[in-house]
Amino acid sequence: MPATESPLEYKSPLHKMTLTTPTCLWNDSASIEELTYSIEHGAVGATCNPVIAVAVLKKEMVTWRPRIKELAAALPEASEDEIAWRIVEEISANAARLLKPIFDRERGRNGRLSIQTDPRNYRNAGAMLAQALHFSRLAPNMIVKIAATQAGLAAIEEATYRGVSINATVSFTLPQAIAVAEAVERGLKRREREGLDIATMGPVCTIMVGRLDDWLKVLHDKHNLSVDPGYLEWAGVAVFKKAYEIYRRRGYRLRLLSAAFRNHMHWSELIGGDAVISPPCSWQRRYNACDIEVVPRIDLPVDAKIVDTLLRKFPDFERAYTEDGLQPAEFDTFGCTRRTLRQFIAACAEMNSIVRDIMLPDPDTE
């Protein structure tokens, strides 16, 4: 083993993973403090979305309050929503600068900041595409998140054709992962036919593994079911592993990304794959303090008894786990999709509220 790969050189389990396997680490936050920690432990990417932007604003209010005031003064006709999205862009651009050396080193495959299009536009392919093109120009190492809704698939294909590296989000199921891969492939092939470059593009498809687990737990209680509670922790992992095998077999030219962490298996069971794990910094610290062995597990199947039980008990798991379990017209109404979009849209409202309180303070509380 090369000296640089000596166990004494590993700073943490996540660092060891990045040095000894193809699995990449991205940071599920655009906070500079958190991203700095993550990069020190091997991270080569990061994410921003409305929920993350709210968290950054609250954590770094000393920095962002005066900036919001500056923007409000410079843009006297801008709405609170427009100011809020300018802040999202600046938060993302700051993180992108931190990742740029990695982007240059890895020629676009990594080193990207993943910025999310407005979740309120989940039914509007044109609006998502326009914002994706705008975001892609904020920095050379942007990757743009587009929801894997019915309209999102069209935006994903067209954005890919236009040269934008995309990260499909609001994605939980095998049918979504395959539909996204096919949309990306169509976009890449259109570029290839026209002699356009694809060598430095780095698309990914997120599977929000923990959110599928969350949804089955909701259904478990709602329908008074009785299932070994440990089984419910495996649903997202099972979908990810099956999607990964299909991606590899069919040669899709994008990677899967694991997000929405709820337990260590959302990391440990996916080690070894040519994929991305993207935990929040709090989960990274937890993993880095653990004694779980860092060994490849991506090809280890989930216990057939667990999968069979979930398929029997939960029709929505069958829809998520089966290639034709959902049609694109059903993506928007799937339970996980509705719950996640509502959370992201609520975060937009909270972000606007924060900006409003700075632009237009409540006189009753001054």
C-alpha positions as CSV (number, residue, x, y, z in Angstrom):
1,M,0.0,0.0,0.0
2,P,1.4,3.5,-0.9
3,A,2.6,5.5,2.1
4,T,-0.2,8.1,1.5
5,E,-2.7,5.3,2.1
6,S,-1.3,4.1,5.3
7,P,-4.0,3.8,8.0
8,L,-2.0,6.4,10.0
9,E,-2.8,8.9,7.3
10,Y,-6.6,8.5,7.5
11,K,-8.1,11.4,9.4
12,S,-11.4,9.7,9.8
13,P,-13.6,6.9,8.4
14,L,-15.0,9.2,5.8
15,H,-11.5,10.3,4.8
16,K,-10.5,6.6,4.5
17,M,-13.5,5.9,2.3
18,T,-12.5,8.7,-0.1
19,L,-8.9,7.4,-0.3
20,T,-9.6,3.7,-0.6
21,T,-12.8,3.4,-2.6
22,P,-14.5,5.1,-5.6
23,T,-17.2,6.6,-3.3
24,C,-17.1,10.4,-3.1
25,L,-18.1,12.6,-0.2
26,W,-20.1,15.8,-0.7
27,N,-21.2,18.1,2.1
28,D,-25.0,18.6,2.4
29,S,-24.5,22.3,3.4
30,A,-23.1,25.5,1.9
31,S,-22.0,26.8,5.2
32,I,-18.3,27.7,4.8
33,E,-17.4,26.5,8.3
34,E,-19.1,23.1,7.7
35,L,-17.7,22.8,4.2
36,T,-14.2,23.5,5.4
37,Y,-14.5,20.7,7.9
38,S,-15.9,18.4,5.2
39,I,-13.1,19.1,2.7
40,E,-10.6,18.4,5.4
41,H,-12.1,14.9,5.6
42,G,-12.2,14.3,1.9
43,A,-15.3,16.1,0.6
44,V,-15.2,17.1,-3.1
45,G,-18.7,18.8,-3.4
46,A,-21.4,20.5,-1.6
47,T,-25.1,21.5,-1.7
48,C,-27.4,24.4,-1.3
49,N,-31.2,24.5,-1.3
50,P,-33.9,26.6,0.4
51,V,-33.7,24.6,3.7
52,I,-29.9,24.9,3.7
53,A,-30.1,28.6,2.9
54,V,-32.4,29.3,5.8
55,A,-30.0,27.4,8.1
56,V,-27.0,29.4,6.8
57,L,-28.8,32.7,7.2
58,K,-29.7,31.9,10.8
59,K,-26.2,30.7,11.6
60,E,-24.4,33.5,9.9
61,M,-26.8,36.4,10.4
62,V,-23.9,38.7,11.4
63,T,-22.7,38.4,7.9
64,W,-25.9,38.3,5.9
65,R,-28.0,40.9,7.7
66,P,-25.9,43.8,6.4
67,R,-25.7,42.2,2.9
68,I,-29.5,42.0,2.7
69,K,-29.7,45.7,3.7
70,E,-27.1,46.5,1.0
71,L,-29.1,44.6,-1.7
72,A,-32.4,46.2,-0.6
73,A,-30.8,49.7,-1.0
74,A,-29.2,48.8,-4.3
75,L,-32.3,47.3,-5.7
76,P,-35.2,49.5,-4.6
77,E,-37.8,47.8,-6.7
78,A,-36.8,44.2,-5.7
79,S,-39.2,42.1,-3.8
80,E,-38.3,40.2,-0.7
81,D,-38.4,37.0,-2.8
82,E,-35.9,38.5,-5.3
83,I,-33.6,39.6,-2.6
84,A,-33.8,36.2,-0.9
85,W,-32.8,34.4,-4.1
86,R,-29.9,36.8,-4.6
87,I,-28.7,35.7,-1.1
88,V,-29.1,32.0,-2.1
89,E,-26.9,32.7,-5.2
90,E,-24.3,34.5,-3.1
91,I,-24.2,31.7,-0.5
92,S,-23.8,29.2,-3.3
93,A,-21.1,31.2,-5.1
94,N,-19.1,31.5,-1.9
95,A,-19.1,27.8,-1.4
96,A,-18.3,27.2,-5.1
97,R,-15.1,29.3,-4.7
98,L,-14.0,27.0,-1.9
99,L,-14.5,24.0,-4.2
100,K,-12.9,25.4,-7.4
101,P,-9.5,24.0,-6.9
102,I,-11.0,20.5,-6.6
103,F,-13.1,21.2,-9.7
104,D,-10.0,22.1,-11.6
105,R,-8.1,19.1,-10.3
106,E,-10.8,16.6,-11.2
107,R,-11.8,18.2,-14.5
108,G,-15.5,18.8,-13.6
109,R,-16.4,15.4,-12.2
110,N,-16.3,16.8,-8.7
111,G,-15.6,20.1,-7.0
112,R,-19.1,21.4,-7.7
113,L,-21.6,23.3,-5.7
114,S,-25.1,22.0,-6.1
115,I,-27.7,24.8,-6.2
116,Q,-31.4,24.1,-6.3
117,T,-33.9,25.7,-8.6
118,D,-37.0,27.2,-7.1
119,P,-39.2,24.3,-5.8
120,R,-42.3,26.3,-6.4
121,N,-41.7,25.8,-10.1
122,Y,-41.9,22.0,-10.0
123,R,-44.7,21.9,-12.6
124,N,-43.0,24.4,-14.9
125,A,-40.2,23.0,-17.1
126,G,-39.5,26.3,-18.8
127,A,-39.1,28.1,-15.5
128,M,-36.8,25.4,-14.1
129,L,-34.7,25.4,-17.3
130,A,-34.4,29.2,-17.3
131,Q,-33.2,29.3,-13.7
132,A,-30.8,26.3,-14.3
133,L,-29.2,28.2,-17.2
134,H,-28.9,31.3,-15.0
135,F,-27.4,29.4,-12.1
136,S,-24.9,27.6,-14.3
137,R,-23.4,31.0,-15.1
138,L,-22.8,32.0,-11.5
139,A,-19.6,30.0,-11.3
140,P,-17.9,27.5,-13.6
141,N,-18.3,24.7,-11.0
142,M,-22.0,24.9,-10.5
143,I,-24.2,21.8,-10.7
144,V,-27.9,22.6,-10.8
145,K,-30.6,20.7,-8.9
146,I,-33.9,20.1,-10.7
147,A,-36.8,18.2,-9.1
148,A,-37.5,14.8,-10.6
149,T,-41.1,15.6,-11.3
150,Q,-42.9,15.1,-14.6
151,A,-42.0,18.6,-15.8
152,G,-38.5,18.3,-14.2
153,L,-37.6,15.4,-16.6
154,A,-38.0,17.7,-19.6
155,A,-36.0,20.4,-17.9
156,I,-33.3,17.9,-17.0
157,E,-32.9,16.7,-20.6
158,E,-32.9,20.2,-22.1
159,A,-30.5,21.6,-19.4
160,T,-28.1,18.7,-20.1
161,Y,-28.3,19.4,-23.8
162,R,-27.4,23.0,-23.1
163,G,-24.3,21.9,-21.2
164,V,-25.6,22.2,-17.6
165,S,-24.5,19.5,-15.2
166,I,-27.6,18.6,-13.3
167,N,-28.4,17.0,-9.9
168,A,-31.9,15.5,-10.0
169,T,-33.5,16.1,-6.6
170,V,-36.8,15.3,-4.9
171,S,-36.1,11.8,-6.0
172,F,-36.8,8.7,-3.9
173,T,-37.6,5.8,-6.2
174,L,-36.2,3.5,-8.8
175,P,-38.6,4.7,-11.5
176,Q,-37.5,8.3,-10.9
177,A,-33.8,7.3,-11.0
178,I,-34.2,5.5,-14.3
179,A,-36.3,8.3,-15.9
180,V,-33.6,10.8,-14.8
181,A,-30.8,8.7,-16.3
182,E,-32.7,8.3,-19.6
183,A,-33.4,12.1,-19.7
184,V,-29.7,12.8,-19.1
185,E,-28.6,10.3,-21.7
186,R,-30.9,11.9,-24.3
187,G,-29.4,15.3,-23.5
188,L,-25.8,14.0,-23.7
189,K,-26.5,12.2,-27.0
190,R,-28.0,15.4,-28.5
191,R,-24.8,17.2,-27.6
192,E,-22.6,14.4,-29.0
193,R,-24.5,14.4,-32.3
194,E,-23.8,18.2,-32.6
195,G,-20.1,17.8,-31.7
196,L,-20.5,19.5,-28.4
197,D,-18.3,18.8,-25.4
198,I,-19.4,16.5,-22.6
199,A,-16.0,15.6,-21.1
200,T,-16.2,18.0,-18.2
201,M,-19.9,17.5,-17.3
202,G,-20.7,15.7,-14.0
203,P,-24.4,14.9,-13.7
204,V,-25.8,13.0,-10.7
205,C,-29.2,11.7,-9.6
206,T,-30.0,12.0,-5.9
207,I,-32.0,9.3,-4.1
208,M,-33.2,10.7,-0.8
209,V,-33.0,7.4,0.9
210,G,-34.0,8.6,4.4
211,R,-37.1,10.3,3.1
212,L,-38.4,7.0,1.7
213,D,-37.8,5.4,5.1
214,D,-39.7,8.3,6.7
215,W,-42.7,7.8,4.4
216,L,-43.0,4.1,5.1
217,K,-42.9,4.9,8.8
218,V,-45.8,7.3,8.3
219,L,-47.7,4.6,6.5
220,H,-46.8,2.1,9.1
221,D,-48.5,4.2,11.8
222,K,-51.3,5.4,9.7
223,H,-52.5,2.0,8.7
224,N,-51.8,0.3,12.1
225,L,-49.2,-2.1,10.7
226,S,-46.9,-4.2,12.7
227,V,-43.5,-4.7,11.0
228,D,-40.1,-5.1,12.6
229,P,-39.0,-1.5,13.0
230,G,-35.5,-2.3,11.8
231,Y,-36.9,-3.3,8.4
232,L,-38.1,0.3,7.8
233,E,-34.5,1.5,8.0
234,W,-33.6,-0.5,4.9
235,A,-36.1,0.8,2.3
236,G,-34.0,3.6,0.9
237,V,-30.9,1.5,0.9
238,A,-32.6,-1.3,-1.0
239,V,-33.8,1.1,-3.7
240,F,-30.4,2.7,-4.0
241,K,-28.6,-0.6,-4.3
242,K,-31.0,-1.8,-7.0
243,A,-30.7,1.5,-8.9
244,Y,-26.9,1.3,-8.7
245,E,-26.9,-2.2,-10.2
246,I,-29.1,-1.1,-13.1
247,Y,-27.0,2.1,-13.7
248,R,-23.9,0.0,-13.9
249,R,-25.4,-2.6,-16.1
250,R,-26.9,-0.2,-18.5
251,G,-23.9,2.2,-18.6
252,Y,-25.7,5.3,-17.7
253,R,-23.3,8.3,-17.6
254,L,-24.3,9.8,-14.3
255,R,-23.7,8.9,-10.7
256,L,-26.2,8.2,-8.0
257,L,-26.0,10.3,-4.9
258,S,-27.3,9.3,-1.4
259,A,-29.0,12.0,0.6
260,A,-31.4,12.5,3.6
261,F,-29.5,10.6,6.2
262,R,-31.3,8.9,9.1
263,N,-28.9,6.1,10.1
264,H,-25.4,4.9,9.3
265,M,-26.5,2.4,6.7
266,H,-27.3,5.4,4.4
267,W,-23.5,5.7,4.3
268,S,-22.0,2.3,5.3
269,E,-24.1,0.1,3.0
270,L,-23.2,2.2,0.0
271,I,-19.4,2.3,0.4
272,G,-17.5,1.0,-2.6
273,G,-19.9,2.3,-5.3
274,D,-18.9,4.8,-7.9
275,A,-21.4,7.1,-6.3
276,V,-21.7,10.1,-4.0
277,I,-22.8,10.2,-0.4
278,S,-23.9,13.7,0.8
279,P,-24.5,13.8,4.5
280,P,-25.0,17.0,6.6
281,C,-22.0,18.0,8.6
282,S,-23.6,16.7,11.8
283,W,-23.9,13.2,10.3
284,Q,-20.3,13.4,9.0
285,R,-19.1,14.2,12.5
286,R,-21.1,11.2,13.8
287,Y,-19.7,8.9,11.2
288,N,-16.1,10.1,11.8
289,A,-16.5,9.3,15.5
290,C,-17.8,5.8,14.9
291,D,-16.0,2.5,14.8
292,I,-17.9,1.1,11.7
293,E,-15.5,-0.7,9.4
294,V,-14.9,1.1,6.1
295,V,-15.3,-1.8,3.6
296,P,-17.2,-2.0,0.3
297,R,-20.8,-3.1,0.8
298,I,-22.5,-1.7,-2.2
299,D,-22.8,-5.1,-3.8
300,L,-24.1,-6.9,-0.7
301,P,-27.8,-7.4,-1.2
302,V,-30.3,-6.4,1.3
303,D,-31.7,-9.4,3.2
304,A,-34.4,-10.9,0.9
305,K,-36.7,-11.3,4.0
306,I,-36.6,-7.6,4.6
307,V,-37.3,-6.7,1.0
308,D,-40.1,-9.3,0.7
309,T,-41.8,-8.0,3.9
310,L,-41.6,-4.4,2.7
311,L,-43.1,-5.4,-0.7
312,R,-45.9,-7.3,0.9
313,K,-46.8,-4.7,3.5
314,F,-46.3,-1.4,1.7
315,P,-47.7,-0.8,-1.8
316,D,-45.7,2.4,-2.0
317,F,-42.4,0.5,-1.4
318,E,-43.4,-1.8,-4.3
319,R,-44.0,1.4,-6.4
320,A,-40.6,2.7,-5.3
321,Y,-38.6,-0.5,-5.8
322,T,-40.1,-1.7,-9.1
323,E,-38.9,-0.2,-12.4
324,D,-42.4,0.3,-13.7
325,G,-43.9,1.0,-10.3
326,L,-44.5,4.7,-11.1
327,Q,-45.1,6.5,-14.3
328,P,-43.7,10.0,-14.7
329,A,-47.2,11.4,-14.5
330,E,-47.4,9.9,-11.0
331,F,-44.0,11.3,-9.7
332,D,-45.6,14.6,-8.5
333,T,-48.3,12.9,-6.4
334,F,-46.1,10.2,-4.7
335,G,-46.2,10.7,-1.0
336,C,-42.4,11.4,-0.6
337,T,-42.6,14.0,-3.4
338,R,-45.5,15.9,-1.9
339,R,-43.9,15.9,1.6
340,T,-40.5,17.1,0.4
341,L,-41.8,19.7,-2.0
342,R,-44.0,21.1,0.8
343,Q,-40.9,21.4,3.1
344,F,-38.8,23.0,0.4
345,I,-41.6,25.5,-0.5
346,A,-42.2,26.2,3.2
347,A,-38.4,27.0,3.4
348,C,-38.9,29.6,0.6
349,A,-41.5,31.3,2.7
350,E,-39.3,31.2,5.8
351,M,-36.4,32.6,3.8
352,N,-38.7,35.4,2.6
353,S,-39.8,36.1,6.1
354,I,-36.2,36.5,7.3
355,V,-35.5,38.9,4.5
356,R,-38.7,40.8,5.2
357,D,-37.9,41.3,8.8
358,I,-34.6,43.0,7.8
359,M,-36.1,45.0,4.9
360,L,-39.3,45.9,6.6
361,P,-38.9,45.5,10.4
362,D,-42.0,45.1,12.5
363,P,-42.5,48.5,14.3
364,D,-44.3,46.8,17.2
365,T,-41.2,44.9,18.2
366,E,-38.6,47.6,17.8
